[in-house]
Amino acid sequence: MIRKASADDLDAVMAIEQSSFSRPWSRKSFEAELFKASGNFLVYEADGEVAGYIIFWTVLDEAEIADVAVAEQFKRQQIAERLINRCIEMNQDTRVIYLEVGIDNEPAVRLYKKLGFNVNGEIKDYYGTGKNALRMSLELCRK
């Protein structure tokens, strides 16, 4: 089940974030996302626990996926794909969705390409020295 995140989810979200990224977001950053007017902070709940989450922002006719992760024990169950698809569904009135992803994160790059995202360029040292990112986007049709 995908639902809006709450303060009660933050411990689980922080555990997933810290185990997923070498430069994790702070708890204060996640707390701020709970109240951001232009943001969406969603969790995927499985068997009563937070299995993954996504944060994306929508401003005017553009959206950006800021953070998405899935707990290790729930990987390879299409949870990230479901979360990203929900982001796409919620942004049908936007022109484009952007994201950055580690160039060496091959599973994520494959997933984004499968969902229709295209590589637009590379950002040097985005995740720290020697850790480049790909800039990707998904063009959406306006209704």
N, C-alpha and C positions, 0 to 999 in steps of 0.2 A: 504494500500500500504506500502510495506517495502522498505526503501531507506537508503542510506548512510546519517549519521547525518551531520549537518553543525553547524557552530557557531550560526546561527539564532535559532537553536533548544534548546540551552542550558538553557534558562529560563524555558521552559516547562519541560525539563529533570530534572533540579534541583528541581522543585516543586514536581514532581513525586518521585524523590529520597528521599526528605526530609519527604514526607508523608508516604513513604513505609518502611523506615529503622530507627532504633534508633541510629545507627552510620553511617550517610550518608557520601558518598564521597563528597569531596570539589569541588567547581567549577573548580579550577586549575587541579584537577585530570581528570575531564571530558574534559577540554580544551586540556590536553596532549593526551588524547585518540583520538582526531580528527586527530593527526599527527603521531601516532605510526605506524611504518612500519609493525610490526608483529600483529597489532590489527585491529579489525573490530568493528565499532561503528555504529549500525543500529537503526533506529527509525521506528515505525509503525505509520503511519498517517491515521487518520480516520476523515472524515468530516472537513478536513483542519487543524486539530490540532494533536499534538503529543499525542498518546494514550499510548505508551509504548516504551521501548528501550531494547537493548541487547548489551553488550560489551563482546567480546571474543578475545582471543589471540591464534595465531597458531605459534608454533615453532617446526621446523623439522617435526616429525611425531606425535606430540601431540597438542591438543588444550585444552583451559580452558575457561569455561564460567565464567567471572569475575563479571558481574552484569546484572541483568534483572529485570524489574519492569513494572507494568502497572498502569495507573491512576485509581483511585477508580471508577470513573464513567464508565470506560470501562472494568472492571473486569467481569469475567464469560462470555466473548465473544470469547474465544480461542485465544486471542492476544498473550499471553505468549507462548502458544503452537506453534503458527505460527512462532514466532521469534526464538524459539529453533529449530524448524524444519529447518528454513533457515540456522542457524548455522551448523546443521548436514549436510545439502546439500552442504554448502560451504567447508566442511571439509572431503569430501569423500576420499581425498588422505592422510588423517591422520589415525593413528592406533587407537587412543583413544581420547575421550573428557572427561575432568574432570570438576568437580564443587564442591563447598561446599555450603551447605544449612543448615539453622537453624533446629536443630532437632525437634523443636516445630512448624515449618512451615509445617503443615500437608498438606495443599493444594498443595504447591510446591513439597513436597516429592512425593505425589501421582502422580502429573503430570510427574515428572522425571521418576518414575517407569513405568508409562504408555508408555513413549517414549523409554523405554528399558534401562535406567540407573540402575545400581546396586549399593548397598551400599557396600563400601570397608572398612569403619571404622568410628570412631567417634573422633572428635578433641575437647578436653576439653577447655572450656573458649575461643573458637575461636571468638565469638562475644562479649566478655566481661565476667566478673566473673559470673559463673553459667550458661552461655549461650553457650551450646555446639553446634557443627555442625556435620553433616554427610558428609563424603567424598564419592562422588559418581562418577561413570565412565560409559561411553558407549563405548564398544569395536566396532570398525567399521571394515568391511571387506575391504581389499585392492583389488582394481581392477587390 
